[in-house]
Amino acid sequence: MNKQTIAINTPFVRPDVYGSLSVPIYTNVSFEFEDAQEMADAFCNRIKAPDYARIANPTVTNFEQRVKALTGAEHVTAFNSGMAAISTALLAVSAQGKNILTSRHLFGNTLALISGTLLRFGVKPRLKDLTNLEEVEASIDEQTCCVYLEIVTNPQMEVADLKAIAEIAHKKGVPVIADSTAIPFTEMSLKDLGVDVEVVSSTKYISGGGTSLGGLIIDYGSFPKINKYVKYDLLINLGVYMTPQSAYMQTLGLETLEVRYQRQAANALWLAEHLRNVQGITRVNYVGLPDNPYYELAQRQFGKTAGAMLTIDLESKEACFRFLNNLKLIHRATNLFDSRTLAIHPASTIFGLFPLRQLEQIDVRQTTIRLSVGLEAPEDLLADIEQALG
């Protein structure tokens, strides 16, 4: 079936007693069992039944099942944020003395997690140029626990060759973990490109307009130990499971994901094309533009759309602040892929606590504005940008 059909019609694990078409929100903590044996079987994962809401909840399970049906994954686990999904996935593969091969071009908190938090526990970062395949191959050794990357980096908009990286990593027995938040999993198959585990901030496109926090680990089963640690160790012990309220809202968002994304991606492309002719903008960076250095690779990997994130550069940091202050329609806010268009100055916010020297090393410019393009008419967005620059 078409993915839009699957998103709407994936059946419940257990039929609702009242035949509800929309999954109910199970806000309870405990679940009663018929007898002691059923209770033991539920707690030891011999039957599919919720045992305790911190570990399994029917509303969340339904959301996970829909994502599993859409992606063809072996396992899907929902978390209370995208960062919870990222940290759990990395903890599942890492240990003291291991190293993570990744890029300097990462979202600020992810970079801080890998190069700061995990380093305190003896896991070393290897920050390399993942667009250089020779460097990738030379950087993997016996202590490398994974290659981690974003499919489109935020905010540098870099795209690496996933299939080539996966071939190198798999020859050495190393899994590839990819953050696919920038483009929905309904638009491509990262499994076909060799990715072993996807992590997604479902707060973004899936939530349906910034309604709720959430994250996903989408595991294709090629490294079975990863799911073992995620499901039967970290999920239980860290308390990072998605709430039923978020799962309900994100299930609704999943049902309209395809139509919303197509509009947002089309808006982003239209806006990127027109912004190149606007006075005061010195650079437009969007991988959907044919002259972008990553255009052909992005088209090959992700299909015809390139997401709803783009960046523009102005003449200075002061010009960026004036621009943000003058916006009337576009919202000054963090988050990505809301129904509303959002603008932010990454260097002073997301990366605001990073030293200037480090910002230069990771290519986060003082002149860059990141735009997350929403569902508004693109002509209205362009008019607001022009008046803000004027």
N, C-alpha and C positions, 0 to 999 in steps of 0.2 A: 504494500500500500504506500501511497504518498506520505511523506513525513508529517504533513499537516494533519492528515487523517489519523495517523498513529498517535500524534500528540493529544488529540481530542478523545480517541476511542480505546486507548489501552485499558483493559479491564482491571478491576480491583483484584488484589490477591485473594481476598475473601469477599463474597458478595455482601453488600450492605443489607442489613435486616429489613430496612424499609424500602429498598430499591432506589435509593437516591442516585440521581445521575451525576451530581457533583459530590466529590469525596467529602464526607463530614470531617469536622475538626475535632479530633480526639484530644481533649485537653487534660485527660486524667493521667495519673501517675502509674497506677497499678492495674493489673489484669487478673481476673479470676480464672481458675482452671477447674476442669471437671474432676480430676483426681491427682494424686501425688505423682503418678507416672507421667501424665501430661505436663505437669509442672517441671519435672526433671528433664523431660525431653526438650521443652522450650528453652530452659536455661543452658542446656548443653548443645543447642543448635541441631537437634535431630529432627525437629519439625519446624515448619514456618509458622511461628506464633510469637507475638510480642510477650516479653517477660517483664520488662521494666522500661518506662518511657525515656529514661536517659540513654538507652541502648537501642530500643526499637519502638516505633510508634506507627500505627496504621496509616495516619495521614502522611507521614514522612515516607513510609514504605511505598505508598502509592506514587508519590513524586519520583522516588528512585526508580521504580519499575517503568515509569514512562520514559525517563531518560535512558534507561537500559534498552528499551524497545527502539528508541530513536537512534541510538549509537551502535547497537550490536555488541555492547560491552559484556564482558563476563561478570563484572561486579560494578555496582554504583553505590557510593556512600555519600549521604548529604550531611553537611556541616553548618555550623552557625555563622560562618563567614568564609569569604574566599581565602583569607590569610590562615584560617583554621585548616582548610583543605590543603593549602601549600605546606604548612608546617608539619601536618600529619604525614603527608606523602614523603617529605624529606626525612622525617624521623623514622619512617618505616624502612628506609634503605640505608640510613647512615649509622655510624657507631664511632666511638673514639678511635682516632687514628686514620679514619677514612677521609676522602676528599670528594668534593662536589665540583665537577667541571661545569662552569656556567659563564655567562657574559657579564661584562661591566654594565651593559645596557639592560637594566632591570628596573621595574617599579621600585620606588624608594624603600618601602617596608620589606619587600622581598630581598633586596640587596642588603639591607640592614640585618635581616634574619640570617642570611647565609654568611655574610662577612663579619657579623658581630655576635649574635645570640648563639648560633651553633658552634662558632669558633671557641666560645667559652667552655663548651663541652667536648672539645678536642676534635671537632670536625672541621677540616681545613677547606677554605674556598680556593678554587683555581679560576681566576677571572681572566678569560681568554677571548680572542676574536673568533666567534663561532661561525663567521662567514669565511674564515680561512680554514679549509679542510685539512691542510697539512698540519696546522697548529692544533686542530682538534685531535688528530691521530697521535701527535707527539705528546699530548697532554694527558692521555689516558694511561694509567698504570694499574698495578695490581690492587692498589688501595682506592681506586676511583669507584664510588658507590652508585653514581648516576651522572648522566648529562642532563642538565636542567636548562630550559630556555622558554622564552615567550615567543609565540608564533609571529606577532608583530610587537616590537618592543615599545614601551611606554615611558617617555614620550619621543624617543629617538626615531621610531618608525622603521626599525631595521628588521629585515626578514632573512632568516638563515635557511639553508637547504636541508629540510627535515629528513628526506629520504637518504641523502648522502651521509648525514650525521648518524642516522640510525644504523646504516650498514657498517660504518666504522665502529660504533659502540657495540653492536651485537657480535662482531667478530671477536671482541674482547670480553664478551659476557656481561656487558654493562647495560642497564636499562636506560631508556630515554623518557624523561618526564617533561611534558610541555604544557604551559599555561595557554589555553586556547580562548581566553576571555574576549580577545579582540574581535573574533569572528565566530558566530555560533556554530556549534557542532552539527547543526542541521544543514549547513552549506558545504560540508566536506567530510572526508573520512581520514582522520589522522592515523587510524589503524592501518590503512592502506599505505601510508607514508612511513610506517615503521615505528610510530610512537607507541610506547607500551602503556603509559598512564597519562591521561589528561587531568589537569586541575583547572577548575573554572570558578570564577566568582559569579555565582548565579544572582548576586545582587544587581548585576548589570543588565544585559538584555533580557534575561529570563524573568526577572521579577515583575516586568511589565510596567515600568515607569518609576523606579526607585522606591518601591513599596516596602521592601523588606531585605534584610541581610541574609546571605546564604553562600555556600560553597559546595563544590562537588569534586569527588575523586572518581574518575571514570577509568576503570582498570580493564584492559583487554586480555588479561590472563596469561601473558607470555612469561611473566616472572611471578609464579604463584605465591612465593613467600611474602610479596608486598601486601596482598590482600589479607593474608594470615595476620600480619602485624597490624594492619589497619583495623580489621573487624574484631579481632579477638584479643587485642592488646591495647592499642592506642585509643580507639573509640571508647572502650570500656573504662580505661584508666584516666583519660584526660578530660572527659566530660565536654566534648566539643560537638555533640550531635545537634542537628537542626531542630528548631522548635516546630510544633505542629501548626502554629499560626503562620509562620513563614512558609512552611511547606504548602499550605493551602493557597496562599497568595501566589506562590511561585508556580504551582500547578495551573492556576488560572493564566498566569503569564505565559507559561509554556504553550497553552492552547492558541495564543495569538502571536507567538514569537515570529513565525515565518512572515506574516503580513506586515508586522511592525518593522522587522529587520529590513525587508526589501525596500520599504519606504525610506528608512533612515539611511541606508547605504546609497540609494539613489540621490537623496538630498545632499549627502556628503560629497559625492562625485560632482554634482552640479555646482555646489558651493566652491569646491576646490578649483574647478575650471574657471569660475568667474572671479575668484579672489586674486588670481594672478594678474588681473588687469586693474586692481585697485591701488591707487596711489597711497604710499605710506607702508605698504606691505613689501618687505624685501625678499621673502621666501615663503613658498607654500609647500608643505611636505605631506604627501598623501600617496600611498602605494597604488591607488587606483588610477593615477595619472600615467598615460603611456610613456612619458619621458622620465618617470621615476626609475632610479637604478634597480629597484626590486620589483618592478611591474611584471615582467615576464615570469619570474619565479613565483610571485604571489598568485598570478593567474593560473599557473600550472598546479599550485598546491591547494589553493582555496576556491578556485572557480572564478566566476565573472564579477563577483562583488569583493570589495576591499574593506568592509567595515565602516563604522561611523565615527572614527577618530581621525582628526587631522591636526596639524600644527601650522601656525603662521609665525613669521619672525618680523619684528618691527625694528626701528633704528636703535632702541636702547631700552633698558629696564624702566626708565622713567616714562617712556612712550607706552610701554606695556601697561603700567599702572594707570596712566591717563585714559588709555583705551578701555580698560576694565571699568573704571569709574564712570565713563560716559555711556556704557551700555544701558539700553532701556528695555529691550525685549529679551536678549540673551541673559541668562542668569549667572551671576558670579558664585560658583559653587563647585565643590569637588564631586566625585562620582563620574561614572561613564555610562553612556547608552541609556540614559533616562529618556522619557518621552519628550522632555524639554531640552532645549539646547543649552549647554553649560560651557563656561569659559573659566580657565584658571591659569595662573602664572606658576608653572611647576617649580622653578628654581627657588622661589621664596616661600613655597607652601609645602608640597609633597617632599621636596628635597631641602626645605628651609634650614634644617639643622646640620646639613652636610657642609664641611669646610669648602671654601671657594676652590681650592686646589683639586679636591676630589670631584667637584662639579665639572671642572674642566676635563678631568680624566674620563668621566663617564658621559661626556658630551651633552650635559644639561646646560643650555644657554640661558643667560640673563635676558635675552631678547625674544624668547619663545613664549607664545601663548598656545595652550592646548584647547582645542574645541571638541566637544562631544556633541555631535549633530543629532537633533531630535526630529520630531514629526511635524514641526511647523512648516508653513510654505517657505521654500528656500529663498524666494524673492524677498520675503519679509526679513529673513535672517541677513541677507546681503545688505539690505537697506539699513539695518541696525548697525552692522559693522562699518559701513561707509560713514554714517553720521557720527559714530563713536571715534573714528579716525579723524574726521573733519574738525 
